[in-house]
Amino acid sequence: MEPFYANPCVRKRLTEFLGGESLARATAVHLTHTDGCLYDRRELHPCMELDWFMEREMDISRSLADSQSYLLHLDLEYVNFDSPAEAFVDPARCFELQEPVVKVIEALLLEWGIRPLHLLTGQGHHFVWRIGRDSQVAGKLRELSPAPELVGPCMERLPAILTGTIEPVDQAVFSAVALLIEYVAHRIKEVAGPRCFLPVELTAVHVAPTVTAQREMISIDISEYGDPLHTRVIRMPFTNYRKPWVTGLFRRLGLEGEIPEFRSVPLHEMDFRQAIQMRQIDAEVLDLAERACVRIPHQEEGTVRLLDEYLASRLRRFHEYYYSTRHDPKEHWPETYDKTPLSVLPECVQHLLEFPNDLLLKPAGMQIVTRCLLARDWHPRHIAGLIRSKFENPAFGWGTDWSDYEAGTRADFYTRVFACLYLTGLDRLADFNCAATREKQFCFSRQEGFCDLENVRQILLSKLPDD
């Protein structure tokens, strides 16, 4: 059989997903590979170089940025902090656990009138659709963009290869889309949480062991909205999924050669059970490529309905409250954020702020800091300012390259997500206690039993909305 990528149907589908009838007319801003790799501006390629990836049998991702549209992307995945290969060792179980959440997502999108492209990846599902840059809803999103002061810093980090392809307005709309997708995630968590066997959380935040005795969860992974637009990509359907091999995960666990390689595929005329079998058989994937279009659909009308619902929501009111102030200016940090009194905070938070690399980069670290400072009546935007001040302090030796990412945007995103889950009453703090924090491996008490989060929890509970 000829190499998989040599099949003309595969090339046609990849071209569709890039937004054009030919590579010369593709609307994706760039291509790259992501499996086992952090964002690397040296690995960005124009769409015309698709063959370069295909000849090397690589995984392939397209930019979230697009020259003709704004893409909306929702990522759902199974995460296991104790057994990271579980989704590959037992995919039937891991996808079955996600199914209640998938059904809620499909029902909500249908209610709004949104019919996305639905893709199956290695650990979960992608739902993606687009709106035209000149559409009415795109205009509304431009007006909704928060934190204009951070658009400039994001654009300053734009690689030279992308100059002229991504404009400040694109970053501004991306930050507004983030608010909208956060609302979608709230609705999913609210409806699907009680129906799901595992915790359903926004981002891959650490959880305590569940009834299975493992730290496993279903992540509504909206973390891509915490970074500049130019750094974010979407895995392409009909491409190789190489992550556990490239990262060395299978080698470390002694699983090399035991798990068959497979492709990412659209969920077309089949359920997930059929898909996880079919995706590892080239002939069946090629048959699917002959008949399954993967053009990202325009869904302006449904997105308008979604936007109108968001604008009338409680979450919107809290977003307005969140952005009602700004981070302290950097030149003031030595007299403001740097002088935050730590002795009044629980030991876990003291440790996180004194030794933030890399604990404060993890969602669970930012969640603990956010909860504890909210209990002390900090405005959530200033919590983000404090976290940002740690990110931008080179004394902590960050491995994250903040010349590619943007510290203020990252701090704002996670602080806003965790603060708004609490402020809207969706986070009832069930896991906010010393035992769960210890099980998550975020307890740093020097003396067992000395640090007590219960007082902080009771303060937060007393502030929760009645309804």
Buried (B, 14 or more C-beta within 10 A) or exposed (E): EEEBBEBEBBBBBBBBBBBBEEBEEBBBBBBBBBBBBEBBBEEBBBBEEBEEBBEEEBBBBBBBBBBBBBBBBBBBBBBBBEBBBBBBBEBEEBBBBBBBBBEBBBEBBEEBBBBBBBBBBBBBBBBBBBBEBEBBBBEBBBEBBBBEEBBEBBBEBBBEBBEEBBEBBBBBBBBBBBBBBBBBBBBBBBBBBEEBEBBBBBBBBBBBBBEEEBBBBBBBBBBBBBBBBBBBBBBBBBBBBBBBBBBEBBEEBEBEEEBEBBBBBBBBEBEBEEBBBBBBEBEBBBEBBEEBEBBBEBBBBBBBBBBEBBBEBBBBBBBEBBBEEBBBEEEEBEEBBEEBEBEEBBBBBBBBBEEBBEBBBBBBBBBBBBBBBBBEEBBBBBBBBBBBBBBBBEEBEBEBEBEBBBBBBBBBBBBBBBBBBBBBEBBEBEBBBBEBBBBBBBBBBEEEEEBEBEEBBEBBEEEBEEE
